Amino acid sequence: MTPTILLSFLLGYFALLVGVAYFTSRNSSDNASFFIANRNSKWYLVAFGMIGTALSGVTFISVPGAVGKSEFGYFQFVLGNAVGFIIIATVLLPLYYRMNLISIYTYLERRLGPHSYKTGAVIFLLSRTIGSSLRLFLVAIVLQRFIFDAWNVPFWLTIVLCLVLIWLYTHKGGLKTIIITDTLQTVFLLLSVVLSIIFISRSLNLDVAGTFEAVKNSSYSKMFFWEDFMGTKSHFLKQFLGGIFVTIAMTGLDQDLMQKNLSMKTIGEAQKNMFTFTGVFVVMNIFFLSVGALLYIFAAKNGIDVAALKTPDNLYPEIALNHLNIIPGIIFMLGLTAATFATTDSALTALTTSFCMDFLHFDKKEDQNTPELVRKRHMVHIGFSVLMVIVILIFKVINDDSVVNSMFIAATYTYGPLLGLFTFGMFTNRAVADKMVPYICVASPLLSFYIKSNSLLWFGYEIGFELIILNALITFILLWITGKTAVTQTKF
């Protein structure tokens, strides 16, 4: 498939996104629509669009690629995710709606103090900037290899072009626009996965029943792992518990996905959104794992040396763009682009919202829609776009493949203190030594890293995704030890 054909379809796709942005923001481009979509979002659109946000390009490429090594074991983590989403809907969302929050970190200020509040917001800004940059980096590598290298376009310019396009369709409408564009991008994502299964199955001469049997009977379909609880990361309980707490932290305590839930009129609509989203999320991950099994079956049948691809992340694009015909290749590229750009546009909006509310204190202004504040919001939006370019270019210099593959492990370090802060605030009535909180939230990940590095030697136990529980627990204990007096907790 020629780079020109791929580029033509991508440009047409972005033209469609810009057109949607124009129509959604032409009557309202103020801060209220940018931050919370005037609290008038439809829950079913948000639920559908959140699929595109949650299933990033890393999921799109890495989950199928990882099947070769971990089989369907990732589904154990997905089941934990589902439980985590239910906890978010029944515990965290009611709290946020009672407090009428725009930035969820405002809770920390009211309950624990200003230093805790700023610390929570900084953790989010750091975690989301790095995480979203790495997700975009992974996709930019594919775009560079299969499109822009043909015209000798430098990698930095590829990244800049991607972020400029995202900025073009989000800078006015913000969340109001993203709810519509993410819905559209989720359509492309779902179609891409389903059609990938169809095209790969046809190339293997399999019908629907044959495809199901081929996946089921393959050596990749083992889903639950109960062996060697102490010495392996893949045990069900480790994956399941890690999935629960990673989800609570990365979704329920993350401004990005919570901002969309807070854009609805009522808590009931927000909860319907989360329950619907959970069901679709679980089903979609089964499809991604099935794509992975089919890719490895296809590679074995057609003599593709997976080891020569350097990383399993390259298997899906290699087969879609070099071993199938033009239609599957275009569908793959659109699905990959939709998955990643739905994540990145949402992250930029959430980062802008958090900074404007948590550090520029837009929520304390009598009128958030003055020309001066709208200009400030535009500058913050541009600033985070530039910051993401810088982070991606730095990552390209220091990159090895294990960094991207370990993204969730990285999240257990960055989000662990945030989980500890919210847990302490919600389930105790003790005051914290507020000025100590920033130091505690730095010490906790460092202690967690030290324990994880030595756990196999000390205890014969290898720590996996459940590291976030340890990290949060250390934060909780340090907050308790340094807390001075008990207080009567304000009921929110």
C-alpha positions as CSV (number, residue, x, y, z in Angstrom):
1,M,0.0,0.0,0.0
2,T,1.4,3.4,-1.0
3,P,2.0,6.1,1.5
4,T,0.0,8.5,-0.7
5,I,-3.1,6.4,-0.4
6,L,-2.8,6.2,3.4
7,L,-2.2,9.9,3.7
8,S,-5.2,10.8,1.5
9,F,-7.5,8.8,3.7
10,L,-6.1,10.3,6.9
11,L,-6.4,13.8,5.6
12,G,-10.0,13.1,4.7
13,Y,-10.6,11.7,8.2
14,F,-9.2,14.8,9.8
15,A,-11.2,17.1,7.5
16,L,-14.3,15.3,8.8
17,L,-13.3,15.9,12.4
18,V,-12.6,19.6,11.8
19,G,-16.1,19.9,10.1
20,V,-17.7,18.3,13.2
21,A,-15.8,20.7,15.4
22,Y,-17.0,23.7,13.4
23,F,-20.7,22.8,13.7
24,T,-20.5,21.9,17.4
25,S,-18.6,25.1,18.5
26,R,-20.0,27.7,16.2
27,N,-22.8,28.7,18.6
28,S,-20.8,28.3,21.8
29,S,-17.0,28.4,22.3
30,D,-16.9,29.8,25.9
31,N,-15.2,28.2,28.9
32,A,-18.4,26.5,30.1
33,S,-18.7,24.5,26.9
34,F,-15.0,23.8,26.8
35,F,-14.7,22.5,30.4
36,I,-18.0,20.7,31.1
37,A,-20.0,21.0,27.8
38,N,-22.6,23.2,29.7
39,R,-23.6,20.1,31.7
40,N,-25.8,19.1,28.9
41,S,-24.2,16.0,27.4
42,K,-26.2,12.9,26.5
43,W,-25.1,9.9,28.5
44,Y,-25.3,7.4,25.6
45,L,-23.0,9.6,23.5
46,V,-20.5,9.9,26.3
47,A,-20.6,6.2,27.1
48,F,-20.0,5.3,23.4
49,G,-17.3,7.9,23.0
50,M,-15.4,6.9,26.2
51,I,-14.6,3.6,24.5
52,G,-12.4,5.4,22.0
53,T,-10.8,7.4,24.9
54,A,-10.2,4.3,27.1
55,L,-8.9,2.0,24.3
56,S,-5.9,4.0,23.2
57,G,-3.4,3.1,20.4
58,V,-1.4,1.2,22.9
59,T,-4.4,-1.1,23.5
60,F,-5.0,-1.2,19.7
61,I,-1.5,-2.5,19.0
62,S,0.0,-3.9,22.2
63,V,-2.9,-6.0,23.4
64,P,-3.0,-8.1,20.2
65,G,0.8,-8.2,20.1
66,A,1.0,-9.4,23.7
67,V,-1.1,-12.5,23.1
68,G,1.9,-14.3,21.8
69,K,3.5,-14.2,25.2
70,S,0.7,-13.8,27.7
71,E,-2.1,-15.5,25.8
72,F,-5.5,-14.2,26.9
73,G,-4.2,-13.5,30.4
74,Y,-4.8,-9.8,30.0
75,F,-8.5,-10.5,30.3
76,Q,-8.0,-11.1,34.0
77,F,-6.9,-7.5,34.2
78,V,-9.9,-6.4,32.2
79,L,-12.3,-8.1,34.6
80,G,-10.6,-6.1,37.4
81,N,-11.2,-3.0,35.3
82,A,-14.9,-3.8,35.1
83,V,-15.2,-4.0,38.9
84,G,-13.2,-0.8,39.2
85,F,-15.7,1.0,36.8
86,I,-18.6,-0.2,38.9
87,I,-16.9,1.2,42.1
88,I,-16.4,4.5,40.4
89,A,-20.0,4.7,39.4
90,T,-21.4,3.8,42.8
91,V,-18.8,5.5,45.1
92,L,-16.9,8.3,43.4
93,L,-19.4,9.8,41.0
94,P,-22.0,10.5,43.8
95,L,-19.3,12.3,45.8
96,Y,-18.3,14.4,42.8
97,Y,-21.9,15.3,42.0
98,R,-22.8,16.2,45.6
99,M,-19.9,18.6,45.6
100,N,-20.7,20.0,42.1
101,L,-17.1,19.7,41.0
102,I,-15.5,20.8,37.8
103,S,-12.0,19.7,38.7
104,I,-12.2,16.6,40.9
105,Y,-9.1,17.6,42.8
106,T,-11.0,20.4,44.5
107,Y,-12.2,17.6,46.8
108,L,-8.7,17.3,48.2
109,E,-8.6,21.0,49.0
110,R,-11.9,21.0,50.9
111,R,-11.1,17.8,52.8
112,L,-7.3,17.8,53.3
113,G,-5.9,21.2,52.5
114,P,-4.3,23.4,49.8
115,H,-1.0,21.5,49.6
116,S,-2.8,18.2,49.2
117,Y,-5.0,19.8,46.5
118,K,-2.0,21.1,44.5
119,T,-0.2,17.8,45.0
120,G,-3.1,15.8,43.6
121,A,-3.5,18.2,40.6
122,V,0.3,18.0,39.9
123,I,0.2,14.2,40.0
124,F,-2.6,14.2,37.4
125,L,-0.8,16.7,35.1
126,L,2.4,14.8,35.3
127,S,0.8,11.3,34.8
128,R,-1.6,12.3,32.0
129,T,1.0,14.3,30.1
130,I,3.5,11.5,30.1
131,G,0.9,8.7,29.5
132,S,-0.8,10.5,26.6
133,S,2.6,11.5,25.1
134,L,3.7,7.8,25.1
135,R,0.4,6.8,23.5
136,L,0.8,9.3,20.7
137,F,4.5,8.3,20.3
138,L,3.6,4.7,19.6
139,V,1.2,5.7,16.8
140,A,3.5,8.4,15.5
141,I,6.1,5.6,15.0
142,V,3.7,3.7,12.8
143,L,2.7,6.9,10.8
144,Q,6.3,7.8,10.3
145,R,7.3,4.3,9.1
146,F,4.4,3.7,6.7
147,I,3.6,7.2,5.5
148,F,6.0,10.1,6.3
149,D,9.4,8.3,5.8
150,A,8.5,8.1,2.0
151,W,8.8,11.9,1.8
152,N,11.7,12.2,4.3
153,V,9.5,14.1,6.8
154,P,11.4,14.4,10.1
155,F,9.8,12.7,13.1
156,W,9.5,15.9,15.1
157,L,7.4,17.4,12.2
158,T,5.1,14.3,12.2
159,I,4.4,14.9,15.9
160,V,3.8,18.6,15.4
161,L,1.4,17.9,12.6
162,C,-0.6,15.5,14.7
163,L,-0.9,17.9,17.6
164,V,-1.8,20.8,15.3
165,L,-4.6,18.8,13.8
166,I,-5.9,17.8,17.2
167,W,-5.7,21.5,18.4
168,L,-7.6,22.6,15.3
169,Y,-10.7,20.6,16.2
170,T,-10.6,21.0,20.0
171,H,-9.5,24.5,20.8
172,K,-12.9,26.2,20.6
173,G,-15.5,23.6,21.6
174,G,-13.3,21.6,24.0
175,L,-15.4,18.9,25.8
176,K,-18.5,19.8,23.8
177,T,-16.8,19.0,20.6
178,I,-14.9,16.0,21.9
179,I,-18.0,14.2,23.0
180,I,-19.2,14.2,19.4
181,T,-15.8,13.6,17.7
182,D,-15.0,10.8,20.2
183,T,-18.3,9.1,19.3
184,L,-17.3,9.3,15.6
185,Q,-13.8,8.0,16.3
186,T,-15.2,5.1,18.4
187,V,-17.2,4.1,15.3
188,F,-14.0,3.9,13.3
189,L,-12.3,2.0,16.1
190,L,-15.0,-0.6,16.5
191,L,-15.4,-1.1,12.7
192,S,-11.6,-1.5,12.4
193,V,-11.4,-4.3,15.0
194,V,-14.5,-6.2,13.7
195,L,-13.4,-5.8,10.1
196,S,-9.8,-6.8,10.9
197,I,-11.2,-10.1,12.3
198,I,-13.3,-10.6,9.2
199,F,-10.4,-9.9,6.7
200,I,-7.9,-12.0,8.6
201,S,-10.4,-14.9,8.9
202,R,-11.1,-14.7,5.2
203,S,-7.3,-14.8,4.4
204,L,-7.2,-18.0,6.5
205,N,-10.3,-19.4,4.8
206,L,-12.3,-19.4,7.9
207,D,-16.0,-18.7,8.3
208,V,-17.6,-17.3,11.6
209,A,-17.8,-20.7,13.3
210,G,-14.3,-21.7,12.0
211,T,-12.8,-18.4,13.3
212,F,-14.3,-19.0,16.8
213,E,-13.0,-22.6,16.8
214,A,-9.5,-21.6,15.6
215,V,-9.2,-19.0,18.3
216,K,-10.6,-21.3,21.0
217,N,-8.4,-24.2,20.0
218,S,-5.2,-22.2,19.5
219,S,-2.3,-22.2,22.0
220,Y,-3.2,-18.5,22.8
221,S,-6.6,-18.8,24.3
222,K,-5.8,-19.6,27.9
223,M,-7.5,-16.9,29.9
224,F,-7.1,-17.7,33.6
225,F,-3.8,-18.4,35.3
226,W,-3.8,-19.9,38.8
227,E,-0.3,-21.3,39.0
228,D,2.6,-20.0,41.1
229,F,1.0,-17.1,43.0
230,M,4.3,-16.0,44.6
231,G,6.6,-16.2,41.6
232,T,4.7,-14.8,38.6
233,K,2.9,-11.6,37.7
234,S,0.2,-13.5,35.6
235,H,-1.7,-15.1,38.5
236,F,-5.4,-14.3,38.4
237,L,-5.6,-12.5,41.8
238,K,-2.7,-10.2,41.0
239,Q,-4.1,-9.3,37.6
240,F,-7.7,-8.9,38.9
241,L,-6.8,-6.8,42.0
242,G,-4.4,-4.7,40.0
243,G,-7.1,-4.1,37.4
244,I,-9.5,-2.9,40.0
245,F,-7.2,-0.4,41.7
246,V,-5.5,0.8,38.5
247,T,-8.9,1.6,37.1
248,I,-10.1,3.4,40.2
249,A,-6.9,5.5,40.1
250,M,-6.5,6.0,36.3
251,T,-10.2,6.6,35.6
252,G,-12.0,7.5,38.8
253,L,-9.3,9.8,40.1
254,D,-8.3,11.1,36.6
255,Q,-9.7,14.4,35.4
256,D,-9.8,13.2,31.8
257,L,-12.6,10.5,31.9
258,M,-14.3,12.0,35.0
259,Q,-14.7,15.3,33.2
260,K,-17.0,13.6,30.7
261,N,-19.1,12.1,33.4
262,L,-19.4,15.5,35.1
263,S,-20.8,17.0,31.9
264,M,-24.1,15.3,32.3
265,K,-27.2,16.8,34.0
266,T,-27.7,14.2,36.7
267,I,-25.8,11.5,38.7
268,G,-28.3,8.9,37.3
269,E,-27.2,9.7,33.7
270,A,-23.6,9.6,34.7
271,Q,-24.0,6.2,36.3
272,K,-25.9,4.8,33.2
273,N,-23.0,6.0,31.2
274,M,-20.5,4.1,33.3
275,F,-22.5,0.9,33.4
276,T,-23.0,0.9,29.7
277,F,-19.4,1.8,29.0
278,T,-18.2,-1.1,31.3
279,G,-20.2,-3.7,29.3
280,V,-18.9,-2.5,25.9
281,F,-15.3,-2.2,27.2
282,V,-15.2,-5.8,28.3
283,V,-16.6,-7.1,25.0
284,M,-14.2,-4.9,23.0
285,N,-11.2,-6.3,24.8
286,I,-12.3,-9.8,23.9
287,F,-12.3,-8.7,20.3
288,F,-8.8,-7.3,20.7
289,L,-7.5,-10.5,22.2
290,S,-9.1,-12.5,19.4
291,V,-7.4,-10.3,16.8
292,G,-4.1,-11.1,18.5
293,A,-4.7,-14.9,18.3
294,L,-5.6,-14.6,14.6
295,L,-2.6,-12.5,13.9
296,Y,-0.3,-15.1,15.3
297,I,-2.1,-17.9,13.5
298,F,-1.7,-15.9,10.3
299,A,2.0,-15.3,10.9
300,A,2.6,-19.0,11.5
301,K,0.8,-20.0,8.3
302,N,2.5,-17.4,6.2
303,G,6.0,-17.7,7.5
304,I,6.2,-14.3,9.1
305,D,9.1,-14.2,11.6
306,V,7.6,-12.4,14.6
307,A,11.0,-12.3,16.4
308,A,12.4,-10.3,13.5
309,L,9.9,-7.5,14.1
310,K,11.8,-6.5,17.2
311,T,8.7,-6.0,19.3
312,P,5.3,-7.7,19.2
313,D,3.8,-4.2,18.8
314,N,4.8,-4.3,15.2
315,L,2.9,-7.5,14.3
316,Y,-0.5,-5.9,13.7
317,P,0.7,-3.0,11.5
318,E,3.1,-5.4,9.7
319,I,0.3,-7.8,8.7
320,A,-2.4,-5.2,8.1
321,L,-0.2,-2.9,5.9
322,N,2.1,-5.4,4.2
323,H,0.4,-8.8,4.0
324,L,-3.3,-8.0,3.4
325,N,-4.9,-6.0,0.6
326,I,-5.6,-2.2,0.5
327,I,-8.9,-2.2,2.4
328,P,-7.8,-3.9,5.6
329,G,-4.7,-1.6,5.6
330,I,-6.8,1.5,5.4
331,I,-9.2,0.2,8.0
332,F,-6.3,-0.6,10.4
333,M,-4.8,2.9,10.0
334,L,-8.1,4.7,10.6
335,G,-8.8,2.5,13.6
336,L,-5.3,3.1,15.0
337,T,-5.6,6.9,14.4
338,A,-9.0,7.1,15.9
339,A,-8.0,5.2,19.0
340,T,-5.0,7.4,19.7
341,F,-6.4,10.7,18.7
342,A,-9.6,10.1,20.8
343,T,-7.2,9.6,23.8
344,T,-5.0,12.6,23.0
345,D,-7.7,15.2,22.3
346,S,-9.5,14.2,25.5
347,A,-6.3,14.4,27.5
348,L,-5.4,17.9,26.2
349,T,-8.8,19.1,27.2
350,A,-8.6,17.6,30.6
351,L,-5.1,18.9,31.2
352,T,-6.2,22.4,30.2
353,T,-9.3,22.2,32.5
354,S,-7.2,21.0,35.5
355,F,-4.6,23.7,35.1
356,C,-7.2,26.5,34.6
357,M,-9.2,25.4,37.6
358,D,-6.5,24.1,40.0
359,F,-3.8,26.7,39.3
360,L,-5.4,29.7,37.6
361,H,-8.6,29.3,39.7
362,F,-11.1,29.9,37.0
363,D,-13.8,28.4,39.3
364,K,-13.3,31.2,41.8
365,K,-14.0,33.9,39.2
366,E,-17.5,35.5,39.1
367,D,-17.5,35.2,35.3
368,Q,-15.4,32.4,33.7
369,N,-16.3,33.6,30.2
370,T,-14.6,36.9,30.0
371,P,-12.4,37.5,26.9
372,E,-9.3,37.5,29.1
373,L,-10.0,34.1,30.7
374,V,-10.9,32.6,27.3
375,R,-7.5,33.9,26.0
376,K,-5.8,32.3,29.0
377,R,-7.5,29.0,28.3
378,H,-6.3,29.1,24.7
379,M,-2.7,29.7,25.9
380,V,-2.9,26.9,28.4
381,H,-4.2,24.6,25.6
382,I,-1.4,25.5,23.3
383,G,1.1,25.2,26.1
384,F,0.2,21.6,26.9
385,S,0.3,20.8,23.1
386,V,3.9,22.1,23.0
387,L,4.8,20.2,26.2
388,M,3.6,16.9,24.7
389,V,5.8,17.5,21.6
390,I,8.8,18.0,23.9
391,V,8.0,14.9,26.0
392,I,7.6,12.7,22.9
393,L,10.9,13.9,21.4
394,I,12.7,13.3,24.7
395,F,11.1,9.8,24.9
396,K,12.3,9.1,21.3
397,V,15.9,9.8,22.4
398,I,15.8,7.5,25.5
399,N,13.3,5.0,24.2
400,D,13.5,1.3,24.5
401,D,10.5,-0.9,23.7
402,S,10.0,-1.9,27.3
403,V,9.0,1.6,28.3
404,V,5.8,1.6,26.2
405,N,5.0,-2.0,27.2
406,S,5.3,-1.1,30.9
407,M,2.9,1.9,30.7
408,F,0.5,0.4,33.2
409,I,3.3,-0.3,35.6
410,A,4.4,3.3,35.3
411,A,0.9,4.3,36.2
412,T,1.0,2.3,39.4
413,Y,3.9,4.6,40.5
414,T,2.3,7.9,39.5
415,Y,-1.3,7.3,40.4
416,G,-0.6,5.3,43.7
417,P,-0.2,8.4,45.9
418,L,-3.4,9.9,44.3
419,L,-5.3,6.8,45.3
420,G,-3.9,7.0,48.8
421,L,-4.9,10.6,49.2
422,F,-8.5,10.1,48.1
423,T,-8.8,6.9,50.2
424,F,-7.5,8.7,53.3
425,G,-9.9,11.6,52.8
426,M,-13.0,9.5,52.2
427,F,-12.5,6.8,54.8
428,T,-10.9,8.5,57.7
429,N,-11.8,11.6,59.8
430,R,-8.2,12.4,60.6
431,A,-6.4,15.6,59.5
432,V,-3.2,15.5,57.6
433,A,0.0,17.5,58.1
434,D,-0.9,19.3,54.8
435,K,2.6,20.7,54.2
436,M,4.1,17.2,54.4
437,V,1.8,15.8,51.7
438,P,4.0,16.7,48.7
439,Y,7.0,14.9,50.3
440,I,4.9,11.9,51.2
441,C,3.7,11.6,47.6
442,V,7.3,11.6,46.4
443,A,8.5,9.2,49.1
444,S,5.7,6.6,48.5
445,P,6.6,5.7,44.9
446,L,10.3,5.6,45.8
447,L,9.7,3.2,48.6
448,S,7.4,1.1,46.4
449,F,10.1,0.9,43.7
450,Y,12.6,-0.3,46.3
451,I,10.3,-2.9,47.7
452,K,9.3,-4.1,44.2
453,S,12.9,-4.4,43.2
454,N,13.7,-6.7,46.1
455,S,10.4,-8.5,46.7
456,L,11.4,-11.6,44.8
457,L,14.6,-11.9,46.8
458,W,13.1,-11.0,50.2
459,F,9.8,-12.8,50.0
460,G,9.9,-15.0,46.9
461,Y,7.0,-12.9,45.6
462,E,7.0,-11.0,42.3
463,I,4.9,-7.8,42.4
464,G,2.8,-7.0,39.3
465,F,0.0,-4.5,38.8
466,E,-1.0,-4.8,42.5
467,L,2.0,-2.5,43.1
468,I,-0.5,0.4,43.0
469,I,-2.2,-1.1,46.1
470,L,1.2,-1.1,47.9
471,N,2.0,2.4,46.7
472,A,-1.4,3.7,47.9
473,L,-1.1,1.9,51.2
474,I,2.3,3.4,51.9
475,T,0.9,6.9,51.2
476,F,-2.1,6.2,53.5
477,I,0.2,5.0,56.4
478,L,2.5,8.0,56.1
479,L,-0.5,10.4,56.0
480,W,-1.8,8.7,59.2
481,I,1.5,8.8,61.0
482,T,2.2,12.4,60.2
483,G,-1.4,13.5,60.8
484,K,-1.7,15.6,64.0
485,T,-5.3,15.5,65.2
486,A,-8.6,13.9,64.5
487,V,-11.2,16.1,62.9
488,T,-14.9,15.8,62.2
489,Q,-15.0,15.1,58.5
490,T,-17.2,17.4,56.5
491,K,-19.9,15.4,54.8
492,F,-20.0,16.0,51.1
